[in-house]
């Protein structure tokens, strides 16, 4: 039974804090929430029941899926993804998704339960109590608010959406159970139209445009911040004006169309960073996985555009920095450049781009069967299909070999490298994009973290296709152990269920592909069917991709 209902149906317009929460989320345009109900959230879910015609509650099987799915939803739609969890262990389970969203500049809102207001900070040992939950959330979010009165619920949520509209990254709002159950006469706060994030200081942008116009060999290096800001069109425009190649970091992959005449796959950066006389870095932290600066020609002029000033510090050595949004900042640079050159466009200074591409692909030669499986994925997927790329042997090669053809169609875990994020994240992507195929590629190690979410997929009829490249091991770790310890390895073997039997147990169509050609055909058919599916791809040991991918370019 719904104990509290919409404001217009209650005398004196009095509603519970839970209804106020749901009403404000509906006002902000939220259409889906990923969560797990619990005793501290009874009045929250009761409030959502009053708005079930506007907000779909996707109940998942693990709290980490709430924030992962919200992240996938946000990154593939551009809208805010919303998660709901109980306090304590629920919040802690959700922090892996928060960390991934923070790394990938993803706009998600975590609505977190709390213990009763009277017990916060007293260490009484109440159900789900942990020390300083608010501090945990503040460390992983751009802002976190604890609500202590039902009249503050709408304002706190509205403030969270204002924060999300002004910059990337997760935010949190904590609401104790007594606040959710108490009543308020407060009304909803109207949603504000999204503004345009600041492009940066005008003088800095002007200086950067002058440098770009004066460069003979400009290069645009695209990072994850540019992808998160959806600077797709703006990057194409600036590159065409300058005749500057576009090259992505692995984190920025998907930030532009890799079929664009000036577009290059990430692996080409080794060579191009050494040939350019100016490098414009857009939305990238520009550090290697081992915390060293990227290798750029020492004589090249380096410009960085980033929302986070921390991205300008050592070990980077930028000559000019601009604190601003990637999309609006690149648009401003394009307008300044266009004001100087008019409608003309410069020819690309690189007369051997096809050779550059070929040299990068040569680095991947011999990485079989990973390379062929990556090509099979691309062949079977429509241009606008979403690939959620996990940490798996085919996924590692796909970072470099899988070309992205459509905006918001490629998802990875960024520098967090959160194993197991893929299938849960893909749930959010599929919910947010019902008209686009979504494919989650996983190793059996990562898939094991979230295979219970097959129940979520079937419960909500989510047309997600999961592909599991199965080698019955934490394959990457096992190979590294063998390389470092004279062939010895420990703790890396896995025992897996029969994947086809697993799919059958969930009433999900299951398939087995034993070659790239079989995967190509099965995946294409599964995409056409527009229903959930699991594809098992058994694999043996695979060659090490890291040497070819990381080896510096030699002129």
C-alpha positions in Angstrom: 0.0 0.0 0.0 1.3 3.5 -0.9 1.2 5.4 2.4 2.0 8.8 1.0 1.1 10.1 -2.5 1.5 13.0 -4.7 1.4 16.5 -3.2 -1.9 17.4 -5.0 -3.6 14.4 -3.4 -2.7 15.1 0.2 -4.5 17.7 2.5 -2.6 20.9 3.1 -0.1 19.8 0.4 1.9 17.9 3.1 4.0 15.0 1.8 6.7 12.7 3.2 10.4 13.4 2.6 10.3 10.4 0.3 7.6 11.8 -1.8 9.4 15.1 -1.9 12.5 13.3 -3.1 10.6 11.5 -5.9 8.8 14.6 -6.9 12.0 16.6 -7.2 13.7 13.9 -9.2 10.7 13.9 -11.6 10.9 17.7 -11.8 14.6 17.4 -12.8 13.6 15.0 -15.7 14.9 11.8 -14.2 13.3 8.8 -15.9 15.3 5.9 -14.4 16.8 5.1 -11.1 19.1 2.1 -10.4 18.9 0.9 -6.9 18.2 -1.8 -4.2 15.5 -1.3 -1.6 16.2 -1.5 2.1 14.8 -0.6 5.4 16.4 2.8 5.6 14.9 3.5 2.1 11.3 2.3 2.7 9.9 5.8 2.4 12.1 6.6 -0.6 10.8 3.7 -2.6 7.3 4.4 -1.3 7.8 7.9 -2.7 9.0 6.6 -6.0 5.9 4.4 -6.1 3.8 7.6 -6.3 5.8 8.6 -9.4 6.1 5.1 -11.1 4.5 6.5 -14.2 7.4 9.0 -14.6 10.4 7.2 -13.1 11.2 3.6 -13.7 13.0 1.9 -10.7 15.5 -0.7 -12.0 16.1 -2.9 -9.0 19.5 -4.6 -9.4 21.3 -7.5 -7.6 24.4 -5.8 -6.2 25.0 -2.2 -5.0 28.0 -1.8 -7.2 25.7 -2.1 -10.2 23.7 0.9 -9.1 26.5 3.3 -9.7 28.0 1.4 -12.6 24.7 1.4 -14.4 24.1 5.1 -13.6 27.6 5.7 -15.1 26.8 3.8 -18.3 23.5 5.5 -18.6 25.1 8.9 -18.3 28.0 8.4 -20.5 26.0 7.1 -23.4 23.0 9.5 -23.1 24.5 12.7 -21.8 21.9 12.8 -19.1 22.4 12.4 -15.3 22.4 8.8 -14.1 20.8 8.2 -10.7 21.6 5.5 -8.1 19.9 4.7 -4.8 21.5 2.6 -2.0 21.2 1.9 1.7 23.8 3.3 4.0 27.0 1.6 5.2 27.7 -1.5 3.2 25.4 -0.3 0.5 27.3 2.9 0.1 30.7 1.1 0.3 29.6 -1.3 -2.4 28.6 1.6 -4.6 32.0 3.4 -4.2 33.7 1.4 -7.0 31.2 2.9 -9.4 31.7 6.4 -7.9 35.5 6.1 -8.3 35.0 5.0 -12.0 32.6 7.9 -12.6 35.1 10.3 -11.0 37.9 9.0 -13.2 35.7 9.2 -16.4 34.1 12.6 -15.6 30.7 11.0 -15.6 27.6 12.8 -14.3 25.9 10.6 -11.8 23.9 11.3 -8.6 24.0 8.9 -5.7 21.1 9.2 -3.4 22.4 7.4 -0.3 20.5 6.3 2.8 21.8 7.1 6.2 21.2 6.0 9.8 18.6 7.9 11.8 19.6 11.6 12.2 19.9 11.3 16.0 22.5 8.6 15.7 24.9 10.1 13.1 28.4 10.4 14.4 27.7 8.7 17.8 29.1 5.3 17.1 26.1 3.5 18.6 26.3 0.5 16.3 23.1 1.1 14.5 22.1 -1.0 11.5 24.4 -0.2 8.5 26.4 2.4 10.5 30.0 3.1 9.4 32.3 5.8 10.7 32.0 9.1 8.8 30.0 7.9 5.8 29.7 11.6 4.7 33.5 11.8 4.6 33.7 8.7 2.4 31.3 10.3 -0.1 33.0 13.7 0.0 36.3 12.0 -0.9 34.8 10.5 -4.1 32.3 13.1 -5.2 32.6 16.7 -6.3 30.0 17.5 -3.7 28.1 15.7 -1.0 25.1 16.9 1.1 23.6 15.5 4.2 19.9 16.4 4.5 18.6 16.7 8.1 15.1 18.1 7.5 12.4 16.9 5.1 12.0 20.5 3.9 15.6 20.4 2.7 15.2 17.4 0.4 14.0 19.2 -2.7 16.6 21.9 -2.4 19.5 19.4 -1.8 18.5 17.4 -4.9 18.1 20.5 -7.0 21.5 21.8 -5.8 23.0 18.4 -6.9 21.6 18.9 -10.4 22.9 22.4 -10.6 26.3 21.1 -9.6 26.1 18.4 -12.3 25.1 20.9 -14.9 28.2 23.0 -14.2 30.9 20.4 -14.3 31.6 16.7 -14.6 31.9 14.0 -11.9 29.6 12.4 -9.4 27.7 14.1 -6.6 25.9 12.6 -3.6 22.9 13.4 -1.4 22.4 11.5 1.9 18.9 11.3 3.4 18.3 9.6 6.8 15.2 7.4 7.2 13.5 9.8 9.6 13.9 12.6 7.1 12.3 10.4 4.4 9.4 9.5 6.7 8.7 13.0 8.2 6.4 15.4 6.4 7.0 18.7 4.7 4.8 21.3 3.0 7.7 22.3 0.8 7.1 22.4 -2.9 9.2 21.2 -5.8 11.9 23.4 -7.2 11.7 24.0 -10.9 14.5 22.6 -13.0 16.9 25.1 -14.4 17.9 25.0 -18.1 21.4 23.6 -18.5 23.9 26.3 -19.1 27.1 26.1 -21.1 30.2 25.4 -19.0 32.8 28.1 -19.2 35.2 27.8 -22.1 38.1 29.4 -20.3 39.8 32.8 -19.9 39.4 34.9 -23.0 43.1 36.0 -23.0 44.3 32.4 -22.6 42.0 31.3 -25.5 43.3 34.1 -27.6 46.9 33.3 -27.0 46.2 29.6 -27.7 44.5 30.5 -31.0 47.4 32.6 -32.0 49.8 29.8 -31.3 47.7 27.3 -33.2 47.6 29.6 -36.3 51.4 30.1 -36.1 52.2 26.4 -35.9 53.4 24.5 -38.9 52.6 21.0 -37.5 49.8 21.2 -35.0 48.3 18.1 -33.4 45.2 17.8 -31.3 45.5 15.2 -28.5 42.0 14.2 -27.2 41.5 12.9 -23.7 38.6 11.5 -21.7 37.4 14.9 -20.6 36.8 15.8 -24.3 34.8 12.6 -24.7 32.8 13.3 -21.5 32.0 16.8 -22.6 30.8 15.5 -26.0 33.2 17.8 -27.9 32.8 15.5 -31.0 31.6 18.2 -33.5 33.9 20.9 -32.1 37.0 18.8 -32.4 36.1 17.9 -36.0 35.6 21.6 -36.8 38.9 22.8 -35.2 40.9 20.0 -36.8 39.6 20.8 -40.2 40.3 24.5 -39.9 43.9 23.8 -38.9 44.6 20.7 -40.9 45.6 19.2 -37.6 45.4 15.4 -37.0 43.2 14.2 -34.1 44.7 11.5 -32.0 43.1 10.1 -28.8 44.5 8.8 -25.6 43.0 5.4 -24.7 40.8 7.4 -22.2 39.7 9.7 -24.9 38.9 7.0 -27.4 35.4 7.7 -28.7 35.8 11.5 -28.5 35.8 11.8 -32.3 35.0 9.8 -35.4 38.0 7.6 -36.1 36.9 7.4 -39.8 37.4 11.2 -40.1 40.1 12.0 -42.6 42.1 13.6 -39.8 41.2 10.9 -37.2 43.9 8.5 -35.9 43.6 5.5 -33.6 45.3 5.9 -30.1 48.4 3.9 -30.9 49.5 6.5 -33.4 50.3 9.0 -30.7 53.7 7.5 -30.2 54.7 8.8 -33.6 52.6 11.9 -33.9 53.7 13.4 -30.6 57.2 13.3 -31.9 56.5 14.9 -35.3 54.3 17.8 -34.2 55.6 21.3 -33.4 52.5 22.1 -31.3 50.3 19.8 -29.3 46.9 21.0 -28.1 45.9 18.6 -25.3 42.1 18.6 -24.7 40.7 17.1 -21.6 43.5 14.7 -20.8 45.6 14.2 -17.7 48.5 13.3 -20.0 50.3 10.9 -17.7 51.3 7.3 -18.5 50.0 4.4 -16.5 53.2 4.6 -14.5 52.8 8.3 -13.7 55.3 9.6 -16.2 54.6 12.4 -18.6 53.7 11.6 -22.2 56.7 11.7 -24.5 56.2 14.9 -26.6 59.0 16.3 -28.8 61.0 18.7 -26.5 60.8 21.5 -29.0 57.0 21.3 -29.4 54.8 24.0 -27.8 52.3 22.4 -25.4 48.9 23.8 -24.7 46.4 22.1 -22.3 42.7 22.8 -22.0 41.1 21.1 -18.9 38.5 21.8 -16.3 40.8 20.6 -13.6 43.9 22.7 -12.9 45.5 19.7 -11.2 45.9 18.3 -14.8 48.5 21.1 -15.4 51.0 20.1 -12.6 54.2 18.1 -12.8 55.3 15.8 -14.4 53.6 17.8 -17.2 55.4 20.7 -18.8 52.8 22.8 -20.5 53.7 26.2 -22.1 50.1 27.5 -21.9 47.2 26.2 -19.9 43.4 27.0 -20.1 41.0 26.1 -17.3 37.8 25.5 -19.2 35.3 23.0 -20.6 36.5 20.8 -23.5 33.4 21.3 -25.7 32.9 25.1 -25.2 36.7 25.7 -25.0 37.3 24.0 -28.3 34.3 25.8 -29.8 35.8 29.1 -28.7 39.2 28.3 -30.2 37.5 27.2 -33.5 35.6 30.6 -33.6 38.8 32.5 -33.0 40.7 30.6 -35.6 37.8 31.0 -38.1 37.9 34.7 -37.4 41.5 34.8 -38.7 41.3 32.5 -41.7 37.7 33.0 -42.7 36.0 30.0 -44.4 39.3 28.6 -45.6 40.7 25.4 -44.3 44.3 24.4 -44.1 45.6 21.3 -45.7 46.8 18.6 -43.3 50.5 19.0 -42.8 50.9 15.2 -42.7 51.1 13.8 -46.2 51.4 10.2 -45.1 48.5 9.7 -42.7 47.6 6.4 -44.2 51.2 5.3 -43.6 51.0 6.5 -40.0 47.8 4.4 -39.6 49.5 1.4 -41.2 52.6 1.7 -39.0 50.3 1.7 -35.9 48.5 -1.4 -37.1 51.7 -3.2 -37.7 52.4 -2.9 -34.0 49.4 -5.1 -33.4 50.3 -7.7 -36.0 50.5 -11.1 -34.4 48.1 -10.3 -31.6 45.8 -13.2 -32.5 43.1 -14.1 -32.0 42.4 -10.9 -30.2 42.8 -8.7 -33.3 40.5 -10.8 -35.4 37.9 -10.9 -32.6 38.0 -7.1 -32.3 37.4 -6.8 -36.1 34.5 -9.3 -35.9 32.9 -7.1 -33.2 33.2 -4.0 -35.4 31.9 -5.8 -38.5 28.8 -7.0 -36.7 28.0 -3.8 -34.9 26.1 -0.9 -36.5 27.9 2.4 -36.4 25.8 3.7 -33.5 26.0 0.5 -31.4 27.6 1.0 -28.0 30.6 -1.1 -27.0 31.3 -1.4 -23.3 34.9 -2.5 -23.2 36.0 -4.5 -20.1 39.5 -5.5 -19.0 39.9 -8.6 -21.1 42.4 -9.8 -23.7 40.2 -8.8 -26.6 39.3 -5.6 -24.8 43.0 -4.6 -24.4 43.6 -4.9 -28.1 40.3 -3.2 -28.9 41.5 -0.1 -27.2 43.8 0.4 -30.1 42.2 -1.6 -32.9 38.4 -1.1 -32.6 37.4 2.1 -34.5 34.7 4.2 -33.0 32.2 5.6 -35.5 29.5 7.4 -33.4 29.4 9.8 -30.5 28.8 8.3 -27.0 29.2 4.8 -28.4 32.4 3.6 -26.5 32.7 3.1 -22.8 35.7 2.0 -20.7 36.7 2.3 -17.0 39.3 5.0 -17.5 42.3 5.0 -15.3 40.5 3.2 -12.5 40.6 0.0 -14.5 37.8 -1.4 -12.4 37.6 -5.1 -13.2 34.0 -6.3 -13.3 32.5 -2.9 -14.1 31.5 -3.9 -17.7 28.3 -5.9 -17.6 26.7 -3.8 -14.8 27.7 -0.6 -16.7 26.3 -1.9 -19.9 22.9 -2.4 -18.2 22.7 1.4 -17.7 23.8 2.0 -21.3 21.1 -0.3 -22.6 18.4 1.2 -20.4 19.3 4.7 -21.6 19.5 3.7 -25.3 16.6 1.4 -26.0 17.0 2.0 -29.8 20.7 1.3 -30.0 22.4 -2.1 -29.6 24.6 -2.3 -26.6 27.4 -5.0 -26.4 29.4 -5.7 -23.3 32.6 -7.6 -23.8 34.1 -9.3 -20.8 36.7 -11.8 -19.7 35.4 -14.6 -17.5 37.2 -13.0 -14.5 35.4 -9.7 -14.9 32.1 -11.2 -15.8 32.1 -13.2 -12.6 31.7 -10.0 -10.6 28.4 -9.2 -12.2 26.9 -12.4 -13.7 24.0 -12.3 -11.2 22.9 -9.2 -13.1 21.6 -11.5 -15.8 18.6 -11.6 -13.5 18.2 -7.8 -13.8 18.5 -8.0 -17.5 15.7 -10.5 -17.8 13.6 -9.0 -15.0 13.4 -5.7 -16.9 13.7 -7.1 -20.4 16.9 -5.1 -21.2 18.2 -6.0 -24.7 21.8 -6.3 -23.6 24.2 -8.6 -25.4 27.0 -10.0 -23.2 30.1 -11.5 -24.8 32.4 -13.5 -22.5 35.9 -14.3 -23.8 36.6 -17.2 -21.5 40.1 -18.6 -20.7 39.3 -20.0 -17.2 41.8 -17.7 -15.6 42.6 -14.1 -14.7 44.5 -14.3 -17.9 46.3 -11.0 -17.9 47.5 -11.5 -14.3 48.5 -15.2 -15.0 50.6 -14.2 -18.0 52.4 -11.4 -16.0 53.1 -13.9 -13.2 54.6 -16.3 -15.7 56.8 -13.5 -17.2 58.0 -12.2 -13.8 58.4 -15.4 -11.9 60.0 -17.9 -14.3 56.8 -19.4 -15.4 55.2 -19.7 -11.9 51.8 -18.3 -11.2 49.5 -18.4 -8.2 45.9 -17.6 -7.5 44.9 -17.0 -11.1 42.9 -20.1 -12.1 39.1 -19.9 -12.3 36.3 -22.4 -12.2 33.4 -21.3 -14.4 29.9 -22.5 -14.9 28.8 -23.8 -18.3 27.9 -20.4 -19.8 25.2 -21.8 -22.0 23.6 -23.6 -19.1 23.9 -20.4 -17.1 22.1 -18.5 -19.8 19.4 -21.2 -19.9 18.9 -21.0 -16.1 18.0 -17.3 -16.6 15.8 -18.1 -19.6 18.3 -16.0 -21.7 19.3 -17.0 -25.2 22.8 -18.4 -25.1 25.3 -19.1 -27.9 28.9 -20.3 -28.2 31.3 -18.9 -30.8 34.6 -20.7 -31.3 36.1 -18.5 -34.1 36.0 -14.8 -35.1 33.7 -15.7 -38.0 31.3 -17.5 -35.7 31.2 -14.5 -33.4 30.6 -12.1 -36.3 27.6 -14.1 -37.4 26.1 -14.9 -34.0 26.5 -11.3 -32.8 24.9 -9.9 -35.9 21.9 -12.2 -35.4 21.6 -11.4 -31.7 21.6 -7.6 -32.6 18.8 -8.2 -35.1 16.8 -10.1 -32.5 16.8 -7.1 -30.1 16.6 -9.2 -27.0 19.0 -10.2 -24.2 21.7 -12.7 -25.1 24.9 -14.2 -23.8 27.7 -15.3 -26.1 30.4 -17.6 -24.8 33.8 -17.5 -26.6 36.3 -20.1 -25.3 39.9 -19.0 -25.7 43.3 -20.4 -24.8 46.4 -18.4 -23.8 46.9 -15.2 -25.9 50.0 -13.2 -26.8 51.0 -10.2 -24.6 49.5 -7.0 -26.1 51.4 -4.6 -23.9 54.8 -4.6 -25.6 53.5 -3.6 -29.0 51.1 -1.1 -27.5 53.5 0.6 -25.1 56.8 0.5 -27.1 58.0 4.1 -27.9 58.1 5.1 -31.5 61.6 5.3 -33.0 62.1 7.9 -35.8 
